[in-house]
Amino acid sequence: MTHRILFVCLGNICRSPAAEGVFRARARHHQTDSAGTSGWHIGDPPYGPMQKAARARDINLSDLRARQFVAEDFHRFDLIIGMDADNIANIEDLRPDGSDTPVRLLTDFAPHSGADHVPDPYYTRDFDGALDLIEIAVEGLQAYLSAEL
């Protein structure tokens, strides 16, 4: 079964494109996209330092472009995954009446990590640390999706 999964962060230039890139590198049969809750970077590629850190892990983000999360995404995706509690709140603010699309934190899929969110490397400058956590969580997401099948 193919799942349609949307990864969401604030600007869609670091965490969510990295999560999309890591996930699609490991689970090619699912449909993925990423978006930001803000419109600051619409049309921009992922942030250079994030692309560089991902490239060092053989993950190519260069074809991705930032877009803003919209209410219609609840109808286009089977699962929406936010990077932190603020992302989740902003996503839920746009939930259409009657939508039951699940919205989860990425770190929900990495409970053993002890993290309750993916820190934003745009501010922390820890691109490798963010990617480490994203990779752990994506592994858990894959296990979750496999169990659903």
BELJOBEL-V80101 format. One line per field, one symbol per residue. ss: DSSP state (A for helix, B for strand, O for the rest). phi: phi as a letter, one per 30 degrees, with the letter a starting at -180 (. if undefined). psi: psi as a letter, one per 30 degrees, with the letter a starting at -180 (. if undefined). A space follows every 10 residues. Layout:
ss->???
phi->???
psi->???
This chain:
ss->OOOBBBBBBO OOOOAAAAAA AAAAAAOOOO BBBBBBOOOO OOOOOOOAAA AAAAAOOOOO OOOOOOOBOO OOAAAAOOBB BBOOAAAAAA AAAOOOOOOO OBBBBAAAAO AAAOOOOOOO AAAAOOAAAA AAAAAAAAAA AAAAAAAAO
phi->.cccbccbbd cibbdddddd dddddcbddc cbabacdccd beiddeeedd edddedcicc cdddbdbcdb edddddbdac bccaddeddd dddcddeidc ddbbdedecb dddiccaced ddcdicdddd dedddddded dddeddddd
psi->kkkjkkkkae fhfdeeeeee eeefffiffl klllllflge gkflllkeee eeeeefghjj gffkkklkkl effffflfkk jlfleeeeee eefgklkfkg kkklkeffgh ffffkgljkj feefgieeee eeeeeeeeee eeeeeeee.
